[in-house]
Amino acid sequence: MPEVKNLQFINITNSSILSEFAYDAKFTWLFVAFKNGSKYKYSEVPVEIFNNITELHITGGSVGSYYTKNIKGKFTCVKLGQIAQ
């Protein structure tokens, strides 16, 4: 398993529910952290999903809405403990 702390997390400033995200291309894992402190690892996530989140973040689009429509409930996920960065 890769070191989560070695991933580059991107802070989300334009979401009321999400706080940060990161992607591990080797394992196709998407890591998502919520403003309430919950952290999840989503498995087998295509890089296009990560690219779309990144683009929305850069352009000021709704990352939270994208998460709800395109990620939540669509991929296997595991709730994580505290992510050390």
N, C-alpha and C positions, 0 to 999 in steps of 0.2 A: 504494500500500500504506500502511495506517495506521501511525502511530508506535506500536510495541509499548510503548515506555516511557511513553506516555500512558494506557495501560490501568490499571485498578485491579486489582492482583493480590490475591487472598485467600489468606492463609497457612492451610494445613491442619495442624491440631495433632493430629487423631485418626486419622492414617493411618500405616502403617508403610512405604508405598511412595511416596505423593504428598506434595509439599511445598507447592505453591501452584497456583492456577488463575485464569484471567481469560477474559472473553468480549467479543468485538467484535460487537455486534448488527448493525451496518451490513453487515459482510461475513460474518456467521454463522460466525466462527472461534472455536474454543475453544483456549486455550493451557493446556497442562498441564506442570508441572515436577515432576520426581521427586527423591526424596531422594538418588539417586546422581548428580545433576547433569544428567541428560538433560532436554531440553526439546522439546516437540512442539507443532505447530499442526495442529489438526483442522479440516477444511473442511466447510461446509454442515451445521453442527450446529444443530439446532433450539433455540430459546431454552428450551424445556421441559427439555432436558438440563442446561443451565446452572442453571436454577431448581432442579432436583432435586438437583444436587450442592450447591448453596448450602444448601438445606433440610437435607440430610443433615449437612453441616458444622455448621450451627447446632444441630441436635438431637442431635449426637453419633453419628449413624449411620455406617455403614461406607462412606466415600467410595471407598476402594480397591476394595471388592467391586463397587460401582456402576460404577466405571470399567471394571473387567474384564468385566462382563456387558453393559454398554450403550454403551461407547465404543470400547474396544480392538478393532480389526479391523472396525469397523462404518462408519468414516468415513475418507476420504482424509486421510493425515497426512504431515507433513514434519518431519524432525528439524531443530531449530534450533540455532544457536550460542548463545553466552551472551546472555541477555535483559537488556538494560540497562533499569533501572527508575528 
